[in-house]
Amino acid sequence: MTIGYDAEADREARNTVNELRIVLGSHGIKLPSLGRDYGDPPLITLGNCNLATARALVDVLRRA
């Protein structure tokens, strides 16, 4: 079985990761594991942050 490569979906995933990094950074939030996971469809890895980071993220989302 051959898995196709969708260059546009990959580009969109990478751009989204960069946008998330910038927007979260503007609120003082850094997700250490933020990145592109190579699934089909593309997946974005958000996990593995400490409690303080998770709480900061909750606070930002509540204000949104």
N, C-alpha and C positions, 0 to 999 in steps of 0.2 A: 504494500500500500504506500503510495507516494503522498506526502503532505505538501500542499501547495504553499507558496510563499506569497503573501499579500503585502507588497511594498507600501501601499498607501496606508493600510491598517497599522503596519509597523511604524511608519513615519508619524501617524496620528498618535500612537501610543507614546512614542518618544517625546513628541511635542507636549503632550498632556503631562508627562512626568516633569518636564522642564517648567511648565506653567505652574504645576502644583508646588514645585520646589521654590519658585519665586514668590508665589502668593503666600504660602505658609511662612516663608522666611520673612516676609514683610510684617508678619505678626509675631516674629521671634520664635517660630516653631520649626524644628528640624526633625524629620523622620529619618532615622539612620538607615532604614532598609528601603526607602523610597526608590523605586526603580522599575524597569521593564522586565517582566517575567515572560519567558518565551513560550506562550501557549497559543492555541488557535481556537478561538479568537485571542488577540493579544490581551494579556492581563497586566495589571499594575500592582506591584507589591507595596503595601502601605505599612505592614506590621513591624513588630519588634521595637516599640518605643517604651520609654520608662513612664512611670505614673505621672510625673510632673508634665511631661509632654502630652500625654493623653488628656490630662485635665485642661491644659492650655488649649488643646484642640476643641474640646467640648465647649469651653468658654467662648471661643471665636465663633463656633457654629451656632451657639445660642444667640449671639448678637447679630448674626446674619439675617 
